Amino acid sequence: MTTTMAGKKKRALAGGGVIAALTAIALFLFGSGSALAAEKTLTFSGEFPLIGVQQVSTAINVEIPASATPGESVQVPFSINVDAGASATDGLRLVGATTVSGSIAAAATVTLSDGQTVDIPIELPITETPVPAEGSLTFPAEGTVDFTVPTGVAAGDATVAVAATATSHIVTDSSLGEFDVNLTQDEGQDAVLGTTTIG
């Protein structure tokens, strides 16, 4: 999936909130300088149909730019690999599910150099994946974003972290049909992906 979001300079300069939001997206995903591969494994917990609250493990992969230059357009892939856990997988098998697909709605929390914090929404499609006959279900959610970094943003460092909540929309071929799982990051984890310098 490719999502194209081209920032317009005049609109970006119209209000501080718009500038901050566009800057945060740019800082999170893009940059004209060298990029550092960021890999972060985090656990989230949420309530599943029939089986209640379960923990899932997510491996997040994205390239955090060392620097960001306003005015340039770039394209960056990113992915989240999910391990649904033994109990959730057993529940899917129990109701006769043989495949899962859907989407994950997550976010990046970007803290700008002026202290402002902005949550940037990210939605990734879940590739249709067979439910294994045994063991734990794992599946990828991945996509690509195109973005033009707006001009007129303040220089400085910004810290990028995984937001505390996410939602998985799961589509099955079973009697469960489609359902959402609202996930909350388990406490005590370091969710920071990296730092980008703008200017």
Secondary structure as UniProt FT lines:
FT   STRAND          2..6
FT   HELIX           9..12
FT   TURN            13..14
FT   HELIX           16..29
FT   STRAND          35..48
FT   TURN            49..51
FT   STRAND          52..65
FT   STRAND          67..68
FT   TURN            70..71
FT   STRAND          73..83
FT   HELIX           86..94
FT   TURN            95..96
FT   STRAND          99..111
FT   TURN            113..114
FT   STRAND          117..130
FT   STRAND          138..148
FT   STRAND          156..162
FT   STRAND          165..172
FT   TURN            175..176
FT   STRAND          178..185
FT   TURN            187..188
FT   STRAND          192..198
//
